[in-house]
Amino acid sequence: MPPPGTGVGKTLGVLAITAEDELLATIRQALDDDNDPVDLVHSDDPTLLADDGLVSGIALVVLHCHADTTRATRELSLVSGLAGAAPVIMLDTGDAGLDHAAAIESGAWDLLSPASEAELRLRLRQALEVGRVRAEMLDAAQRLNQTQRRLDVLLSQGQDARATLVNHRVADPSPAFARMIGVDDIDAARGIDMLDRVAPHDRTRFSEALEQVATENSDTALVFDITTHLNHRKSLRALLKAGVAEKADEQRTNLVLQSVDSEQRAADVARGPAMDGRMALHNVLAQTVSRTKEWVLGLVFVAIDEISSLQDQLGPAESDLLLQEVGLYLLQALRGEDRVFRFGAGEYVLLVERNSAAEIDDFAQHLHNSLADEVFGDDRRSASLSTSLAHCILSGGAAQNDSRLQLLMDTVYEIREDGGNAIRRCQTETAASADSSDDDAWAARLREALTQDRFSLAYQGITSLAGDSQPYFDVLLRYVDDGGSLVRPGEFLPAAEQARLMPDIDRWVVQRCIDVIWQQRARDAHIALFAKLSPATIEDAEGFMAWLNAAVQTREITKRNLIFSFREDDVRTQTRLARELADALEAAGFRVALTHYGSTPKAVQVLDRMPASFIKLAPDFARQMMSRDEDERLTHIIASAREREIPLIAEQIEDANSMARLWQAGVNYVQGHFIQEPDTEALAQADSQTL
């Protein structure tokens, strides 16, 4: 039977996971109800769920686990992760492998014996109703979030000073909003507590307005005074509307500000034509720098081929409607804080954020292919469109963004002249190659940061697929600029390497890791941190070990909870020094991890020469598991890791199905933005304390 559909108003089914026909018949009989029929889907093996897509559209999962306790825990954890909002009921036929308390702790909704048919029927029906309600709520929330995101993208191109408040703090501000509250740009506006900007005599009224919007889900407006950072005061009108909360303890409010002194002028502008996409794009690019979170920024220029022929064929009105549909299609391709702008007739520019340059390449290629496959229009008038597409990475400051846009335009027009229907990546000069003085400026800032503690750490959780309760975090370095924004390492590490500052930066990171582990242990939280080591530190192995031994004497920690990461490429190019440092670390009680592993055919040879407690697969290499394109080298690496009993870690996990496939392939741990975003606040209390 195919899996049932999902969504409100569609059939939701029950998934029974058991290899016993008699037990399946018992479940079927317990759920039998002429007034409320149930689609029962059957699977013999929980590890096959991701392959078959059986979890889709399921409101309840009934699981008959393996008798072995360890395997039962793993199977229950896997099914709970894949089931999403659907409750999981575990059946105990005398060989469940877990007791009631352990089953609940591992993710079960309940543990039942099929011996009592009446109790089984009652609890299955109760859980089914819970699952249906959860599915409906999730479906509604997803549709609301999608609508809100599309609205945010559209409104971001207008003139409104708008933002979202998350528990009073500013998120997703527009440039006009930043200027209205008296800061230079949107990066400086993010995270500001709006109540701190409201003049003291108006704070109570503003707070009450926020509470009214949240509790009554109604729109409201008020006039209040705001105080800027220069202590200037001005009157503003606030329009408040309830936003869509993504967490239970979160209050989101959509806020638009208008200057009271210029309300009449704003009204006059509103009656005229709105700012077109090209002007809005230039304004955004003037404020955009590649230093947000963990993302890489990319610019994608999309141009529909043969616009004049399309207009001749359909007429101006019909062709414009078709191009509007293309714009809506592009909006569907957005995620997170991506934006799309209409640049000209049949021309669109997308500003996108992804984890890496490779993901931006993949996004652009997929977009080009999907546009070619799509049929736009309706039954009366429709057309398949080809596109010319160019894309590039935004790096360095905002000053070069307009020139990058011009490069994309020139490239797309060249593609069109050559016949169109092609995609090209444009190489742009990085800040380092464009101006060597930038490296000097970064080197000076980094030296100052080392003495003034201007670095910060972000932490990304590493999740066990085998029931390991030890909390693991990957440590990610950030530089804190003058405005308090966090700058990603890709911006400054090349300059740090050029200035030979990496040994000092590595020691700063390791010292902070020691502090955090020590402080968390004082709270009875025994965390483990992965800290990366640069090639420069590997070269200075003897000096680093002398410093490290002194550091842990000052602050004693459980040494095995500090794990030092070596890149496979660095080990291969510095084999002797890397081996000596790894041996010294293990002899001192620390653990070692090999990262970006599997990127070359000689990966297993590297493993033979290095002690390793963990192997972190190269992201591109790990994707072969998820796509089932396993080659002989991948199979050999997995077998080698199992033979040596070294746990495998996979990065950049984007969905639950990937988790299931990786678990089947033998991967022990996963990390990625799907599981947890890098978070500077995760261990903030410990991270902020000084020696």
C-alpha distance (Angstrom), angle and dihedral (degrees) to the residues before:
residue distance angle dihedral
M1 . . .
P2 3.81 . .
P3 3.80 117.2 .
P4 3.80 114.5 -90.0
G5 3.80 121.5 -108.5
T6 3.77 125.5 -97.1
G7 3.75 135.4 -129.9
V8 3.76 138.1 59.8
G9 3.78 112.8 -43.1
K10 3.79 94.3 18.6
T11 3.78 128.1 105.7
L12 3.78 116.3 -87.5
G13 3.77 118.8 -161.7
V14 3.78 144.1 -160.5
L15 3.79 122.4 -112.8
A16 3.81 115.6 -147.7
I17 3.81 114.6 -164.0
T18 3.79 109.9 -165.3
A19 3.76 138.8 115.4
E20 3.84 93.1 -149.7
D21 3.82 116.1 94.0
E22 3.81 92.3 -159.1
L23 3.81 91.8 55.0
L24 3.81 90.7 47.3
A25 3.80 89.6 53.6
T26 3.82 90.2 51.0
I27 3.81 91.1 53.0
R28 3.79 91.5 46.9
Q29 3.80 91.6 50.5
A30 3.81 93.0 48.1
L31 3.80 91.2 53.3
D32 3.81 95.9 43.1
D33 3.81 109.2 121.7
D34 3.81 124.8 150.5
N35 3.83 91.2 -157.4
D36 3.82 93.2 51.6
P37 3.81 110.4 25.7
V38 3.81 117.3 -164.3
D39 3.78 129.7 -151.8
L40 3.79 105.1 -131.4
V41 3.80 114.6 -156.5
H42 3.79 118.9 -167.5
S43 3.80 132.0 -151.7
D44 3.80 127.7 173.2
D45 3.82 96.7 -158.7
P46 3.84 128.9 37.6
T47 3.81 91.6 -150.6
L48 3.82 90.2 66.2
L49 3.79 95.5 58.7
A50 3.80 96.3 95.0
D51 3.81 93.0 48.2
D52 3.79 94.8 51.5
G53 3.80 96.9 38.4
L54 3.80 89.5 -132.5
V55 3.80 95.3 145.4
S56 3.81 92.0 67.0
G57 3.81 110.9 105.0
I58 3.80 95.6 8.7
A59 3.83 120.4 142.2
L60 3.82 96.6 180.0
V61 3.80 136.2 22.4
V62 3.81 122.3 -157.1
L63 3.81 110.4 -163.7
H64 3.78 129.7 -167.4
C65 3.82 102.0 -164.9
H66 3.77 130.6 -155.3
A67 3.81 116.5 -90.9
D68 3.82 93.6 -122.2
T69 3.83 107.9 94.0
T70 3.81 96.3 -140.5
R71 3.79 93.9 47.4
A72 3.80 91.4 43.4
T73 3.81 90.3 54.7
R74 3.80 91.9 48.8
E75 3.81 93.4 47.2
L76 3.81 92.5 47.7
S77 3.83 91.8 47.3
L78 3.81 91.0 49.6
V79 3.81 94.3 48.0
S80 3.82 91.9 45.5
G81 3.80 90.0 52.5
L82 3.80 93.1 49.4
A83 3.82 96.5 41.1
G84 3.80 93.0 65.6
A85 3.83 108.6 -175.4
A86 3.82 94.2 -1.8
P87 3.85 113.3 107.0
V88 3.80 115.2 -121.5
I89 3.81 117.8 -139.6
M90 3.79 114.6 -166.3
L91 3.82 118.3 -151.9
D92 3.79 121.2 -139.6
T93 3.79 113.1 -155.6
G94 3.78 91.7 167.1
D95 3.82 94.3 -78.1
A96 3.81 102.8 64.5
G97 3.79 94.7 131.4
L98 3.83 91.2 -139.0
D99 3.78 135.2 66.1
H100 3.81 122.7 -132.3
A101 3.82 96.1 -91.9
A102 3.80 93.8 47.2
A103 3.81 91.5 47.6
I104 3.81 92.7 52.2
E105 3.81 91.1 46.6
S106 3.82 90.6 51.7
G107 3.81 93.1 53.6
A108 3.82 107.5 -83.4
W109 3.81 120.2 139.7
D110 3.80 90.1 -148.3
L111 3.82 142.3 -18.2
L112 3.82 113.3 -131.1
S113 3.76 138.7 178.7
P114 3.83 115.3 -133.8
A115 3.80 89.3 -145.4
S116 3.82 92.5 90.6
E117 3.80 106.3 59.3
A118 3.82 93.9 -173.7
E119 3.81 94.2 52.0
L120 3.81 91.4 42.9
R121 3.81 91.8 51.8
L122 3.82 92.3 47.5
R123 3.81 96.2 49.0
L124 3.83 94.1 42.4
R125 3.80 90.4 52.1
Q126 3.81 91.6 47.2
A127 3.78 92.5 49.2
L128 3.81 91.2 46.1
E129 3.81 90.6 55.3
V130 3.80 90.9 48.2
G131 3.78 89.9 50.8
R132 3.80 92.9 49.7
V133 3.79 92.2 51.1
R134 3.81 91.1 47.6
A135 3.81 91.7 49.8
E136 3.80 92.2 50.0
M137 3.80 91.9 48.4
L138 3.80 91.9 47.4
D139 3.78 92.1 48.0
A140 3.80 91.6 49.7
A141 3.80 92.4 46.9
Q142 3.81 92.0 49.8
R143 3.79 92.2 50.5
L144 3.79 91.1 47.5
N145 3.80 91.7 48.8
Q146 3.80 92.0 48.1
T147 3.80 91.3 49.7
Q148 3.80 91.3 47.1
R149 3.80 92.5 50.1
R150 3.79 92.2 50.3
L151 3.80 89.4 48.7
D152 3.81 90.6 49.1
V153 3.82 90.5 52.6
L154 3.79 92.7 49.4
L155 3.80 94.2 45.2
S156 3.80 92.3 47.0
Q157 3.81 87.9 70.1
G158 3.80 93.4 57.7
Q159 3.78 132.8 81.0
D160 3.80 98.0 -105.3
A161 3.78 120.4 122.2
R162 3.79 94.4 -129.7
A163 3.79 139.7 157.5
T164 3.78 142.3 154.4
L165 3.79 118.9 -110.2
V166 3.80 115.5 -146.4
N167 3.82 107.2 -166.1
H168 3.85 89.5 -26.6
R169 3.83 93.5 -47.7
V170 3.80 122.5 115.3
A171 3.81 118.7 -110.2
D172 3.81 130.6 168.8
P173 3.82 95.6 9.9
S174 3.78 121.7 -177.9
P175 3.82 119.2 -129.8
A176 3.81 89.5 -108.9
F177 3.81 90.2 54.5
A178 3.81 91.3 51.6
R179 3.79 91.0 52.2
M180 3.80 91.4 45.8
I181 3.82 93.0 57.9
G182 3.79 91.9 44.7
V183 3.83 106.0 -103.3
D184 3.79 129.8 121.7
D185 3.81 103.0 -119.2
I186 3.78 145.8 -9.6
D187 3.82 93.3 -87.8
A188 3.82 89.9 59.7
A189 3.82 91.0 46.7
R190 3.81 95.6 53.1
G191 3.79 113.6 99.4
I192 3.81 96.6 14.1
D193 3.82 113.6 142.3
M194 3.81 101.5 -123.3
L195 3.80 92.0 -152.5
D196 3.81 88.6 62.5
R197 3.82 89.1 58.8
V198 3.80 94.9 48.6
A199 3.81 112.8 92.2
P200 3.85 110.6 -103.3
H201 3.82 94.7 -113.2
D202 3.84 90.8 56.8
R203 3.81 101.2 41.0
T204 3.79 95.5 93.5
R205 3.82 92.4 51.5
F206 3.80 91.7 46.4
S207 3.81 91.9 48.9
E208 3.81 91.3 48.2
A209 3.82 90.2 50.8
L210 3.82 90.6 53.3
E211 3.81 90.4 49.1
Q212 3.81 91.6 49.1
V213 3.80 91.8 52.6
A214 3.81 91.1 48.9
T215 3.81 98.4 45.5
E216 3.81 99.8 36.7
N217 3.82 96.9 32.4
S218 3.79 88.0 -135.9
D219 3.79 134.1 132.5
T220 3.78 120.1 -111.3
A221 3.80 141.2 171.6
L222 3.78 136.4 -154.4
V223 3.79 140.7 171.3
F224 3.79 116.2 -126.8
D225 3.79 142.5 157.6
I226 3.79 122.1 -104.9
T227 3.79 127.2 -159.0
T228 3.81 117.4 -148.4
H229 3.80 126.1 -150.6
L230 3.84 88.5 -94.5
N231 3.83 88.8 57.7
H232 3.81 91.1 -110.8
R233 3.80 114.9 147.1
K234 3.79 127.2 -148.1
S235 3.79 136.2 165.0
L236 3.80 120.4 -112.3
R237 3.76 136.8 179.6
A238 3.82 114.4 -133.9
L239 3.81 123.3 -155.5
L240 3.82 110.1 -163.3
K241 3.80 128.3 -167.0
A242 3.79 130.6 172.6
G243 3.79 114.2 -99.8
V244 3.80 130.2 -153.5
A245 3.82 110.8 -91.3
E246 3.79 115.2 -141.6
K247 3.83 94.9 -166.1
A248 3.79 132.5 42.7
D249 3.82 94.5 -119.5
E250 3.80 94.3 44.7
Q251 3.80 128.6 103.4
R252 3.80 114.7 -162.1
T253 3.80 123.6 -171.1
N254 3.79 127.1 179.1
L255 3.80 108.9 -138.1
V256 3.82 131.1 -167.0
L257 3.81 120.3 -175.0
Q258 3.81 126.9 -157.3
S259 3.78 127.5 -175.9
V260 3.81 109.4 -116.9
D261 3.81 90.6 -148.1
S262 3.79 92.3 57.6
E263 3.80 102.3 35.6
Q264 3.79 93.1 115.9
R265 3.82 91.0 51.0
A266 3.81 90.2 48.8
A267 3.79 90.4 51.5
D268 3.79 91.2 51.5
V269 3.79 91.1 50.8
A270 3.81 91.0 48.8
R271 3.80 90.3 58.8
G272 3.80 91.1 54.4
P273 3.80 128.7 64.9
A274 3.82 115.1 -58.8
M275 3.81 121.8 -118.7
D276 3.78 106.7 -77.3
G277 3.79 122.9 -123.8
R278 3.80 94.6 -102.3
M279 3.81 94.4 57.6
A280 3.78 92.1 44.2
L281 3.79 90.2 49.8
H282 3.79 93.1 53.5
N283 3.81 90.2 49.0
V284 3.80 91.3 51.6
L285 3.80 93.6 45.6
A286 3.80 90.0 51.3
Q287 3.81 88.0 60.4
T288 3.80 99.3 37.0
V289 3.78 123.3 103.0
S290 3.80 128.2 166.3
R291 3.77 97.4 -111.7
T292 3.80 106.6 98.4
K293 3.79 121.1 127.4
E294 3.80 111.8 -60.1
W295 3.78 94.8 -37.0
V296 3.79 135.9 119.4
L297 3.81 114.1 -143.0
G298 3.77 121.9 -135.2
L299 3.80 135.8 -176.5
V300 3.82 120.1 -145.8
F301 3.82 122.6 -169.9
V302 3.82 114.2 -160.8
A303 3.81 121.6 -172.0
I304 3.80 125.1 179.8
D305 3.80 110.8 -130.3
E306 3.82 122.9 -125.4
I307 3.81 96.5 15.3
S308 3.83 92.6 163.9
S309 3.81 91.5 53.4
L310 3.80 90.2 49.1
Q311 3.81 91.0 51.8
D312 3.80 91.8 47.4
Q313 3.80 90.9 49.3
L314 3.82 99.4 45.1
G315 3.77 103.7 19.1
P316 3.83 126.7 -116.6
A317 3.81 96.6 -76.0
E318 3.80 97.4 46.9
S319 3.80 93.3 42.6
D320 3.81 91.0 50.3
L321 3.81 90.3 53.1
L322 3.79 88.8 50.6
L323 3.81 91.2 51.4
Q324 3.80 90.2 48.7
E325 3.79 87.0 56.4
V326 3.81 88.7 52.4
G327 3.81 88.5 54.2
L328 3.80 91.1 51.9
Y329 3.81 89.5 48.1
L330 3.81 89.4 54.5
L331 3.79 89.7 50.4
Q332 3.80 87.7 57.4
A333 3.81 89.2 57.5
L334 3.80 93.1 57.4
R335 3.77 125.9 100.1
G336 3.79 135.9 -179.4
E337 3.80 110.7 -12.3
D338 3.82 96.3 -15.4
R339 3.81 116.1 138.1
V340 3.79 135.7 -160.3
F341 3.81 127.3 -157.2
R342 3.81 130.3 -168.4
F343 3.80 102.9 -127.4
G344 3.80 101.6 178.0
A345 3.78 141.4 -37.7
G346 3.79 103.6 -30.4
E347 3.82 91.7 -11.2
Y348 3.80 124.4 117.1
V349 3.79 134.9 175.3
L350 3.81 121.8 -153.5
L351 3.80 123.5 -162.0
V352 3.81 106.2 -160.3
E353 3.82 137.6 179.3
R354 3.80 122.3 -149.1
N355 3.79 138.9 160.3
S356 3.80 94.9 -104.1
A357 3.79 144.6 0.9
A358 3.81 88.3 -103.1
E359 3.82 90.5 59.5
I360 3.80 90.5 52.0
D361 3.82 88.6 51.6
D362 3.82 89.5 50.2
F363 3.82 91.8 47.3
A364 3.80 92.8 51.2
Q365 3.81 92.7 46.9
H366 3.81 92.6 47.8
L367 3.81 91.0 47.5
H368 3.81 91.5 51.5
N369 3.81 91.9 49.2
S370 3.82 95.1 45.1
L371 3.82 93.2 49.2
A372 3.80 89.0 53.8
D373 3.83 91.1 50.9
E374 3.82 95.9 46.9
V375 3.81 123.5 94.4
F376 3.81 112.0 -147.4
G377 3.78 125.6 -157.1
D378 3.80 132.5 32.1
D379 3.79 139.4 -76.1
R380 3.80 90.8 -74.4
R381 3.81 100.5 46.0
S382 3.80 123.5 13.8
A383 3.77 138.3 153.2
S384 3.79 141.7 -175.3
L385 3.80 111.0 -134.5
S386 3.78 132.4 -155.8
T387 3.79 120.6 -151.0
S388 3.77 140.1 -155.0
L389 3.77 109.6 -141.4
A390 3.81 135.5 -175.6
H391 3.79 128.8 177.2
C392 3.79 140.3 -180.0
I393 3.79 142.7 174.9
L394 3.81 120.3 -101.5
S395 3.79 109.9 -136.4
G396 3.78 133.0 162.7
G397 3.80 122.1 13.1
A398 3.79 132.6 -16.1
A399 3.81 94.0 -106.7
Q400 3.81 92.4 82.7
N401 3.82 96.4 46.2
D402 3.81 96.4 92.3
S403 3.81 90.7 51.3
R404 3.81 89.4 50.9
L405 3.79 89.6 51.2
Q406 3.81 89.6 50.9
L407 3.81 89.5 50.9
L408 3.81 90.0 53.5
M409 3.81 91.3 48.6
D410 3.80 92.4 50.4
T411 3.81 90.6 47.4
V412 3.81 93.8 50.2
Y413 3.79 92.2 48.4
E414 3.81 89.4 50.7
I415 3.81 89.8 51.2
R416 3.80 89.5 50.9
E417 3.82 91.5 51.1
D418 3.81 88.7 52.1
G419 3.80 91.9 54.8
G420 3.81 102.1 -79.6
N421 3.81 127.3 -126.2
A422 3.82 93.6 105.3
I423 3.77 140.5 108.7
R424 3.78 128.7 -139.9
R425 3.78 134.3 -177.2
C426 3.81 114.4 -138.3
Q427 3.78 119.0 -143.4
T428 3.79 112.5 -140.3
E429 3.75 128.7 -168.8
T430 3.77 113.8 -102.1
A431 3.76 121.8 -133.1
A432 3.80 89.4 -105.0
S433 3.79 95.5 55.1
A434 3.80 95.1 37.7
D435 3.78 96.7 55.3
S436 3.78 125.7 8.3
S437 3.79 89.4 -162.1
D438 3.81 87.8 72.6
D439 3.81 88.8 63.8
D440 3.79 89.8 52.0
A441 3.80 90.9 49.4
W442 3.81 91.3 49.3
A443 3.80 91.6 47.8
A444 3.81 90.1 54.4
R445 3.81 91.8 47.8
L446 3.80 92.3 48.1
R447 3.80 93.2 50.2
E448 3.78 88.1 51.8
A449 3.81 90.5 46.8
L450 3.81 91.2 55.5
T451 3.81 91.6 54.4
Q452 3.82 96.8 38.8
D453 3.81 99.0 39.8
R454 3.81 94.2 -115.2
F455 3.79 94.7 154.8
S456 3.80 127.2 91.5
L457 3.80 136.2 -168.5
A458 3.78 128.8 -130.1
Y459 3.80 120.5 -161.0
Q460 3.81 127.9 -146.5
G461 3.78 118.0 -168.9
I462 3.80 121.2 -124.0
T463 3.80 109.8 -146.3
S464 3.78 124.6 -148.5
L465 3.81 119.4 -131.6
A466 3.80 91.2 -167.8
G467 3.80 102.1 57.2
D468 3.83 97.5 -95.8
S469 3.82 106.8 161.2
Q470 3.82 95.5 -162.3
P471 3.85 109.3 114.1
Y472 3.83 110.4 -127.2
F473 3.82 125.1 -173.2
D474 3.79 131.7 -174.3
V475 3.81 110.7 -137.8
L476 3.82 117.5 -134.1
L477 3.81 122.6 -170.0
R478 3.82 124.1 -132.0
Y479 3.80 133.0 -177.8
V480 3.83 115.9 -139.9
D481 3.81 110.4 -139.1
D482 3.82 127.6 -153.6
G483 3.80 91.6 -87.1
G484 3.80 93.5 51.9
S485 3.81 93.5 -106.9
L486 3.79 119.8 140.5
V487 3.81 115.4 -118.4
R488 3.82 118.8 -153.6
P489 3.82 118.0 -122.7
G490 3.79 92.5 -114.6
E491 3.81 86.9 72.1
F492 3.79 97.9 55.9
L493 3.83 111.6 15.5
P494 3.84 94.3 83.4
A495 3.82 88.7 56.1
A496 3.81 90.6 44.7
E497 3.80 91.0 52.8
Q498 3.81 91.1 47.4
A499 3.82 90.6 51.3
R500 3.85 91.6 45.1
L501 3.80 91.4 -121.1
M502 3.81 96.5 130.8
P503 3.84 96.6 96.4
D504 3.82 89.7 55.6
I505 3.82 92.4 44.5
D506 3.82 91.3 48.6
R507 3.80 89.7 51.8
W508 3.82 90.9 49.8
V509 3.81 89.8 53.1
V510 3.81 94.2 46.0
Q511 3.81 92.1 47.0
R512 3.79 90.2 52.1
C513 3.84 90.0 48.4
I514 3.81 89.6 52.7
D515 3.81 90.1 49.5
V516 3.82 92.5 49.3
I517 3.82 94.7 46.9
W518 3.81 90.4 47.7
Q519 3.82 93.8 47.5
Q520 3.82 93.5 45.3
R521 3.80 90.6 50.8
A522 3.82 88.0 56.0
R523 3.82 85.6 60.9
D524 3.81 89.8 48.5
A525 3.82 90.8 -107.8
H526 3.80 109.5 131.4
I527 3.80 104.1 -162.8
A528 3.81 128.9 172.0
L529 3.81 122.0 -143.2
F530 3.82 130.8 -159.6
A531 3.84 111.1 -143.0
K532 3.82 121.0 -171.2
L533 3.81 122.0 -132.7
S534 3.81 121.4 -151.0
P535 3.82 126.2 -138.4
A536 3.82 88.6 -107.7
T537 3.81 91.0 59.5
I538 3.81 90.5 47.6
E539 3.81 87.8 55.0
D540 3.82 89.3 51.5
A541 3.83 93.5 47.4
E542 3.80 96.1 140.3
G543 3.80 94.4 48.2
F544 3.80 92.2 45.2
M545 3.81 93.4 51.7
A546 3.82 91.3 49.6
W547 3.80 90.1 51.6
L548 3.84 93.0 44.5
N549 3.82 94.2 50.7
A550 3.81 89.6 51.8
A551 3.83 91.3 47.4
V552 3.82 94.5 54.1
Q553 3.80 91.6 46.0
T554 3.81 88.6 59.2
R555 3.79 92.0 47.7
E556 3.79 113.8 22.4
I557 3.80 114.9 -147.3
T558 3.78 137.8 165.6
K559 3.78 94.8 -87.2
R560 3.80 96.3 -153.8
N561 3.82 87.6 64.5
L562 3.81 90.2 67.8
I563 3.82 108.5 74.0
F564 3.80 119.8 -171.5
S565 3.81 116.7 -146.6
F566 3.81 122.0 -145.5
R567 3.81 120.4 -171.3
E568 3.79 113.3 -127.8
D569 3.83 91.1 -128.4
D570 3.82 91.1 54.3
V571 3.80 92.1 49.1
R572 3.79 91.2 49.2
T573 3.82 93.5 51.2
Q574 3.83 95.2 40.3
T575 3.79 100.0 32.8
R576 3.82 100.4 152.9
L577 3.82 96.8 42.6
A578 3.81 92.8 42.8
R579 3.81 91.3 50.6
E580 3.82 91.8 48.7
L581 3.81 92.5 49.9
A582 3.82 93.3 44.7
D583 3.81 91.4 49.1
A584 3.81 90.8 48.7
L585 3.81 91.7 49.5
E586 3.80 93.0 49.6
A587 3.81 91.7 45.5
A588 3.82 88.5 53.6
G589 3.82 91.0 52.9
F590 3.82 101.5 -99.6
R591 3.80 125.2 121.9
V592 3.80 129.4 -123.4
A593 3.81 131.0 -144.5
L594 3.80 129.6 -165.2
T595 3.82 110.8 -141.9
H596 3.82 134.8 -166.9
Y597 3.78 83.2 25.8
G598 3.80 122.6 176.9
S599 3.79 96.8 32.8
T600 3.82 92.3 123.7
P601 3.83 135.8 37.2
K602 3.82 88.5 -113.9
A603 3.80 94.6 62.9
V604 3.81 94.8 112.5
Q605 3.81 90.5 51.4
V606 3.82 88.6 56.0
L607 3.80 89.6 51.1
D608 3.80 90.4 52.5
R609 3.81 90.2 56.3
M610 3.80 99.0 44.9
P611 3.79 134.0 60.4
A612 3.80 107.6 -127.4
S613 3.79 133.1 178.8
F614 3.83 92.9 -176.0
I615 3.80 137.3 23.4
K616 3.80 117.8 -152.2
L617 3.80 109.4 -162.7
A618 3.79 120.6 -133.9
P619 3.85 106.7 -101.6
D620 3.82 94.9 -121.9
F621 3.78 90.7 46.6
A622 3.81 92.9 49.1
R623 3.82 90.3 53.3
Q624 3.79 88.9 66.7
M625 3.80 87.4 69.6
M626 3.79 92.0 51.2
S627 3.80 93.4 49.0
R628 3.80 93.0 42.2
D629 3.82 90.0 -122.5
E630 3.78 91.1 132.0
D631 3.78 112.5 166.2
E632 3.77 128.3 -165.2
R633 3.81 92.8 -94.7
L634 3.81 92.6 54.5
T635 3.79 91.8 48.5
H636 3.80 89.5 49.7
I637 3.81 92.6 50.9
I638 3.80 92.9 50.2
A639 3.79 90.6 48.2
S640 3.83 91.2 47.8
A641 3.80 91.9 51.3
R642 3.81 91.8 48.7
E643 3.79 91.3 47.4
R644 3.82 90.3 53.8
E645 3.84 91.8 39.9
I646 3.82 91.1 -125.2
P647 3.84 114.1 153.3
L648 3.81 116.9 -121.7
I649 3.83 123.1 -136.8
A650 3.83 123.3 -162.1
E651 3.82 122.4 -159.0
Q652 3.82 135.9 -153.0
I653 3.80 97.0 30.9
E654 3.80 109.9 -179.0
D655 3.83 106.1 179.3
A656 3.80 145.1 18.2
N657 3.80 94.5 -108.1
S658 3.81 89.9 60.9
M659 3.80 88.9 55.0
A660 3.79 90.9 55.6
R661 3.80 93.6 48.6
L662 3.79 92.4 47.3
W663 3.81 90.0 49.6
Q664 3.80 89.6 52.4
A665 3.81 90.7 48.6
G666 3.79 91.4 55.1
V667 3.82 102.0 -100.2
N668 3.80 111.4 150.6
Y669 3.82 103.2 -165.9
V670 3.81 137.3 25.7
Q671 3.79 136.4 -168.2
G672 3.79 134.9 179.2
H673 3.78 145.3 119.5
F674 3.83 90.7 -79.9
I675 3.80 88.5 63.4
Q676 3.81 100.8 34.1
E677 3.79 135.3 -15.2
P678 3.83 116.4 -130.3
D679 3.81 103.7 -90.2
T680 3.79 127.1 -160.8
E681 3.81 88.8 -168.5
A682 3.83 97.6 53.6
L683 3.80 92.9 94.6
A684 3.79 95.4 8.7
Q685 3.77 98.4 137.2
A686 3.77 92.2 56.6
D687 3.80 94.2 37.7
S688 3.80 92.7 54.9
Q689 3.77 97.0 52.4
T690 3.77 120.3 96.9
L691 3.75 131.1 -140.4
